[in-house]
Amino acid sequence: MQRESFVAVQKNGDGDITAFKTSSGRVLQYEQALHEVRGGNIEGVNVFKGKDGDFYIRGDADGDPTNNLDQLPMF
């Protein structure tokens, strides 16, 4: 089974990502996306624990800022 990737995002008024669209067209709310990333179903991203103790999704470090999650198109 080929893993999906994130192709677009939704953001709230503060600019925080609240949802993701996957390469297969699924729309995942942030908590759903965390579950999918942890399960290894989404490529190019990982989960990390922030200083506040919450878990967040970030793009895999590859040195290319143009493919950061904040740079994905809005949907």
Chimera marker file (.cmm) of the C-alpha trace (Angstrom):
<marker_set name="trace">
<marker id="1" x="0.000" y="0.000" z="0.000" r="1" g="1" b="0" radius="0.5"/>
<marker id="2" x="1.393" y="3.376" z="-1.003" r="1" g="1" b="0" radius="0.5"/>
<marker id="3" x="1.490" y="5.957" z="1.769" r="1" g="1" b="0" radius="0.5"/>
<marker id="4" x="-0.327" y="9.231" z="1.347" r="1" g="1" b="0" radius="0.5"/>
<marker id="5" x="1.167" y="12.691" z="1.682" r="1" g="1" b="0" radius="0.5"/>
<marker id="6" x="-0.279" y="16.041" z="2.685" r="1" g="1" b="0" radius="0.5"/>
<marker id="7" x="-1.032" y="18.283" z="-0.291" r="1" g="1" b="0" radius="0.5"/>
<marker id="8" x="-2.970" y="21.190" z="1.269" r="1" g="1" b="0" radius="0.5"/>
<marker id="9" x="-3.908" y="22.652" z="4.656" r="1" g="1" b="0" radius="0.5"/>
<marker id="10" x="-6.615" y="24.627" z="6.414" r="1" g="1" b="0" radius="0.5"/>
<marker id="11" x="-5.607" y="27.283" z="8.932" r="1" g="1" b="0" radius="0.5"/>
<marker id="12" x="-7.418" y="29.178" z="11.663" r="1" g="1" b="0" radius="0.5"/>
<marker id="13" x="-7.395" y="32.952" z="12.098" r="1" g="1" b="0" radius="0.5"/>
<marker id="14" x="-4.069" y="32.746" z="13.958" r="1" g="1" b="0" radius="0.5"/>
<marker id="15" x="-2.408" y="30.920" z="11.052" r="1" g="1" b="0" radius="0.5"/>
<marker id="16" x="-2.289" y="27.564" z="12.867" r="1" g="1" b="0" radius="0.5"/>
<marker id="17" x="-2.909" y="24.477" z="10.755" r="1" g="1" b="0" radius="0.5"/>
<marker id="18" x="-6.225" y="22.855" z="11.727" r="1" g="1" b="0" radius="0.5"/>
<marker id="19" x="-6.726" y="20.284" z="8.956" r="1" g="1" b="0" radius="0.5"/>
<marker id="20" x="-4.900" y="18.554" z="6.113" r="1" g="1" b="0" radius="0.5"/>
<marker id="21" x="-5.895" y="17.284" z="2.679" r="1" g="1" b="0" radius="0.5"/>
<marker id="22" x="-4.115" y="14.104" z="1.623" r="1" g="1" b="0" radius="0.5"/>
<marker id="23" x="-2.919" y="13.027" z="-1.791" r="1" g="1" b="0" radius="0.5"/>
<marker id="24" x="-5.948" y="10.706" z="-2.045" r="1" g="1" b="0" radius="0.5"/>
<marker id="25" x="-8.341" y="13.584" z="-1.319" r="1" g="1" b="0" radius="0.5"/>
<marker id="26" x="-9.157" y="12.756" z="2.295" r="1" g="1" b="0" radius="0.5"/>
<marker id="27" x="-9.600" y="15.668" z="4.701" r="1" g="1" b="0" radius="0.5"/>
<marker id="28" x="-8.181" y="15.022" z="8.167" r="1" g="1" b="0" radius="0.5"/>
<marker id="29" x="-8.712" y="17.224" z="11.189" r="1" g="1" b="0" radius="0.5"/>
<marker id="30" x="-5.482" y="17.813" z="13.123" r="1" g="1" b="0" radius="0.5"/>
<marker id="31" x="-6.086" y="15.047" z="15.705" r="1" g="1" b="0" radius="0.5"/>
<marker id="32" x="-6.988" y="12.553" z="12.958" r="1" g="1" b="0" radius="0.5"/>
<marker id="33" x="-3.846" y="13.538" z="11.073" r="1" g="1" b="0" radius="0.5"/>
<marker id="34" x="-1.717" y="12.977" z="14.201" r="1" g="1" b="0" radius="0.5"/>
<marker id="35" x="-3.135" y="9.461" z="14.459" r="1" g="1" b="0" radius="0.5"/>
<marker id="36" x="-2.437" y="8.757" z="10.769" r="1" g="1" b="0" radius="0.5"/>
<marker id="37" x="1.142" y="10.069" z="10.979" r="1" g="1" b="0" radius="0.5"/>
<marker id="38" x="1.836" y="8.012" z="14.105" r="1" g="1" b="0" radius="0.5"/>
<marker id="39" x="0.463" y="4.964" z="12.293" r="1" g="1" b="0" radius="0.5"/>
<marker id="40" x="2.964" y="5.456" z="9.474" r="1" g="1" b="0" radius="0.5"/>
<marker id="41" x="0.272" y="6.161" z="6.881" r="1" g="1" b="0" radius="0.5"/>
<marker id="42" x="1.549" y="9.587" z="5.812" r="1" g="1" b="0" radius="0.5"/>
<marker id="43" x="4.958" y="10.115" z="4.240" r="1" g="1" b="0" radius="0.5"/>
<marker id="44" x="7.221" y="13.138" z="4.554" r="1" g="1" b="0" radius="0.5"/>
<marker id="45" x="6.103" y="14.119" z="8.061" r="1" g="1" b="0" radius="0.5"/>
<marker id="46" x="6.659" y="13.136" z="11.681" r="1" g="1" b="0" radius="0.5"/>
<marker id="47" x="5.243" y="13.828" z="15.132" r="1" g="1" b="0" radius="0.5"/>
<marker id="48" x="7.194" y="15.602" z="17.841" r="1" g="1" b="0" radius="0.5"/>
<marker id="49" x="6.433" y="16.624" z="21.420" r="1" g="1" b="0" radius="0.5"/>
<marker id="50" x="6.562" y="20.378" z="21.966" r="1" g="1" b="0" radius="0.5"/>
<marker id="51" x="7.857" y="22.180" z="25.034" r="1" g="1" b="0" radius="0.5"/>
<marker id="52" x="4.236" y="22.552" z="26.144" r="1" g="1" b="0" radius="0.5"/>
<marker id="53" x="3.844" y="18.750" z="26.228" r="1" g="1" b="0" radius="0.5"/>
<marker id="54" x="1.461" y="18.615" z="23.259" r="1" g="1" b="0" radius="0.5"/>
<marker id="55" x="2.209" y="16.674" z="20.091" r="1" g="1" b="0" radius="0.5"/>
<marker id="56" x="2.604" y="18.354" z="16.709" r="1" g="1" b="0" radius="0.5"/>
<marker id="57" x="3.075" y="17.381" z="13.081" r="1" g="1" b="0" radius="0.5"/>
<marker id="58" x="6.066" y="18.700" z="11.163" r="1" g="1" b="0" radius="0.5"/>
<marker id="59" x="7.647" y="17.984" z="7.821" r="1" g="1" b="0" radius="0.5"/>
<marker id="60" x="10.701" y="15.764" z="7.699" r="1" g="1" b="0" radius="0.5"/>
<marker id="61" x="13.877" y="17.848" z="7.690" r="1" g="1" b="0" radius="0.5"/>
<marker id="62" x="15.269" y="17.899" z="4.171" r="1" g="1" b="0" radius="0.5"/>
<marker id="63" x="16.757" y="21.381" z="3.970" r="1" g="1" b="0" radius="0.5"/>
<marker id="64" x="14.096" y="22.603" z="1.533" r="1" g="1" b="0" radius="0.5"/>
<marker id="65" x="11.879" y="25.277" z="3.134" r="1" g="1" b="0" radius="0.5"/>
<marker id="66" x="9.520" y="25.330" z="0.143" r="1" g="1" b="0" radius="0.5"/>
<marker id="67" x="7.921" y="22.028" z="1.148" r="1" g="1" b="0" radius="0.5"/>
<marker id="68" x="7.273" y="22.939" z="4.793" r="1" g="1" b="0" radius="0.5"/>
<marker id="69" x="3.686" y="22.332" z="5.899" r="1" g="1" b="0" radius="0.5"/>
<marker id="70" x="3.084" y="26.091" z="6.235" r="1" g="1" b="0" radius="0.5"/>
<marker id="71" x="3.946" y="26.465" z="2.546" r="1" g="1" b="0" radius="0.5"/>
<marker id="72" x="1.289" y="24.021" z="1.323" r="1" g="1" b="0" radius="0.5"/>
<marker id="73" x="-1.679" y="25.561" z="-0.506" r="1" g="1" b="0" radius="0.5"/>
<marker id="74" x="-4.898" y="26.280" z="1.377" r="1" g="1" b="0" radius="0.5"/>
<marker id="75" x="-8.081" y="24.379" z="0.643" r="1" g="1" b="0" radius="0.5"/>
<link id1="1" id2="2" r="1" g="1" b="0" radius="0.2"/>
<link id1="2" id2="3" r="1" g="1" b="0" radius="0.2"/>
<link id1="3" id2="4" r="1" g="1" b="0" radius="0.2"/>
<link id1="4" id2="5" r="1" g="1" b="0" radius="0.2"/>
<link id1="5" id2="6" r="1" g="1" b="0" radius="0.2"/>
<link id1="6" id2="7" r="1" g="1" b="0" radius="0.2"/>
<link id1="7" id2="8" r="1" g="1" b="0" radius="0.2"/>
<link id1="8" id2="9" r="1" g="1" b="0" radius="0.2"/>
<link id1="9" id2="10" r="1" g="1" b="0" radius="0.2"/>
<link id1="10" id2="11" r="1" g="1" b="0" radius="0.2"/>
<link id1="11" id2="12" r="1" g="1" b="0" radius="0.2"/>
<link id1="12" id2="13" r="1" g="1" b="0" radius="0.2"/>
<link id1="13" id2="14" r="1" g="1" b="0" radius="0.2"/>
<link id1="14" id2="15" r="1" g="1" b="0" radius="0.2"/>
<link id1="15" id2="16" r="1" g="1" b="0" radius="0.2"/>
<link id1="16" id2="17" r="1" g="1" b="0" radius="0.2"/>
<link id1="17" id2="18" r="1" g="1" b="0" radius="0.2"/>
<link id1="18" id2="19" r="1" g="1" b="0" radius="0.2"/>
<link id1="19" id2="20" r="1" g="1" b="0" radius="0.2"/>
<link id1="20" id2="21" r="1" g="1" b="0" radius="0.2"/>
<link id1="21" id2="22" r="1" g="1" b="0" radius="0.2"/>
<link id1="22" id2="23" r="1" g="1" b="0" radius="0.2"/>
<link id1="23" id2="24" r="1" g="1" b="0" radius="0.2"/>
<link id1="24" id2="25" r="1" g="1" b="0" radius="0.2"/>
<link id1="25" id2="26" r="1" g="1" b="0" radius="0.2"/>
<link id1="26" id2="27" r="1" g="1" b="0" radius="0.2"/>
<link id1="27" id2="28" r="1" g="1" b="0" radius="0.2"/>
<link id1="28" id2="29" r="1" g="1" b="0" radius="0.2"/>
<link id1="29" id2="30" r="1" g="1" b="0" radius="0.2"/>
<link id1="30" id2="31" r="1" g="1" b="0" radius="0.2"/>
<link id1="31" id2="32" r="1" g="1" b="0" radius="0.2"/>
<link id1="32" id2="33" r="1" g="1" b="0" radius="0.2"/>
<link id1="33" id2="34" r="1" g="1" b="0" radius="0.2"/>
<link id1="34" id2="35" r="1" g="1" b="0" radius="0.2"/>
<link id1="35" id2="36" r="1" g="1" b="0" radius="0.2"/>
<link id1="36" id2="37" r="1" g="1" b="0" radius="0.2"/>
<link id1="37" id2="38" r="1" g="1" b="0" radius="0.2"/>
<link id1="38" id2="39" r="1" g="1" b="0" radius="0.2"/>
<link id1="39" id2="40" r="1" g="1" b="0" radius="0.2"/>
<link id1="40" id2="41" r="1" g="1" b="0" radius="0.2"/>
<link id1="41" id2="42" r="1" g="1" b="0" radius="0.2"/>
<link id1="42" id2="43" r="1" g="1" b="0" radius="0.2"/>
<link id1="43" id2="44" r="1" g="1" b="0" radius="0.2"/>
<link id1="44" id2="45" r="1" g="1" b="0" radius="0.2"/>
<link id1="45" id2="46" r="1" g="1" b="0" radius="0.2"/>
<link id1="46" id2="47" r="1" g="1" b="0" radius="0.2"/>
<link id1="47" id2="48" r="1" g="1" b="0" radius="0.2"/>
<link id1="48" id2="49" r="1" g="1" b="0" radius="0.2"/>
<link id1="49" id2="50" r="1" g="1" b="0" radius="0.2"/>
<link id1="50" id2="51" r="1" g="1" b="0" radius="0.2"/>
<link id1="51" id2="52" r="1" g="1" b="0" radius="0.2"/>
<link id1="52" id2="53" r="1" g="1" b="0" radius="0.2"/>
<link id1="53" id2="54" r="1" g="1" b="0" radius="0.2"/>
<link id1="54" id2="55" r="1" g="1" b="0" radius="0.2"/>
<link id1="55" id2="56" r="1" g="1" b="0" radius="0.2"/>
<link id1="56" id2="57" r="1" g="1" b="0" radius="0.2"/>
<link id1="57" id2="58" r="1" g="1" b="0" radius="0.2"/>
<link id1="58" id2="59" r="1" g="1" b="0" radius="0.2"/>
<link id1="59" id2="60" r="1" g="1" b="0" radius="0.2"/>
<link id1="60" id2="61" r="1" g="1" b="0" radius="0.2"/>
<link id1="61" id2="62" r="1" g="1" b="0" radius="0.2"/>
<link id1="62" id2="63" r="1" g="1" b="0" radius="0.2"/>
<link id1="63" id2="64" r="1" g="1" b="0" radius="0.2"/>
<link id1="64" id2="65" r="1" g="1" b="0" radius="0.2"/>
<link id1="65" id2="66" r="1" g="1" b="0" radius="0.2"/>
<link id1="66" id2="67" r="1" g="1" b="0" radius="0.2"/>
<link id1="67" id2="68" r="1" g="1" b="0" radius="0.2"/>
<link id1="68" id2="69" r="1" g="1" b="0" radius="0.2"/>
<link id1="69" id2="70" r="1" g="1" b="0" radius="0.2"/>
<link id1="70" id2="71" r="1" g="1" b="0" radius="0.2"/>
<link id1="71" id2="72" r="1" g="1" b="0" radius="0.2"/>
<link id1="72" id2="73" r="1" g="1" b="0" radius="0.2"/>
<link id1="73" id2="74" r="1" g="1" b="0" radius="0.2"/>
<link id1="74" id2="75" r="1" g="1" b="0" radius="0.2"/>
</marker_set>
